[in-house]
Each structure stands twice: as C-alpha cells, then as structure tokens.
C-alpha cells in the first residue's frame, strides 16, 4: 500500500441549521492508504461523503453539487497524517 494526500473541493451543498437551508462550499484534505492514485481518489470521496452526511450536510435534489478531488499526491510514510479530518467552509 502507498500513502496519498488528497485535496477535495465540495460546492453547492446544503445544510439546515435551525431549519433554514444554507449553501455550503468546502475544502478538505484527506490522507489515505491505497494501491493507486485512482483508488486513493475513490477512498477520499467515500470518507468525505460519509463525514459530511454525519454532519447534516447534503447534496440538494436538483442541484449541481459537486465533490471533486482536485489534487492527489503520493507521500512517504513520514509525511502521512491519517488523523487530519478538518473542513474549511466558505
């Protein structure tokens, strides 16, 4: 297995704090172990999708919400930081 840092960008998602829909865009970095960079992309998207759903953030129906991995970089074991699960919302 190799180690990868994946930079993700989510746009046009929705959150409903206090019953009012709010548009949510975000950046996230996820560190994953994978066999290839394509597999790393799949794993990073799965992780972030699960995390945003757990926090009440959804893809609105009939929306153009996107979740993309903008950059994938293979890193060595010393640079691997598996516990970095923050989001930057804008």
PyMOL commands that set and color helices and strands:
alter all, ss='L'
color gray80, all
select helices_A, chain A and resi 17-19+37-54+77-79
alter helices_A, ss='H'
color red, helices_A
select strands_A, chain A and resi 2-15+22-34+57-59+66-75+87-89
alter strands_A, ss='S'
color yellow, strands_A
deselect
rebuild
show_as cartoon
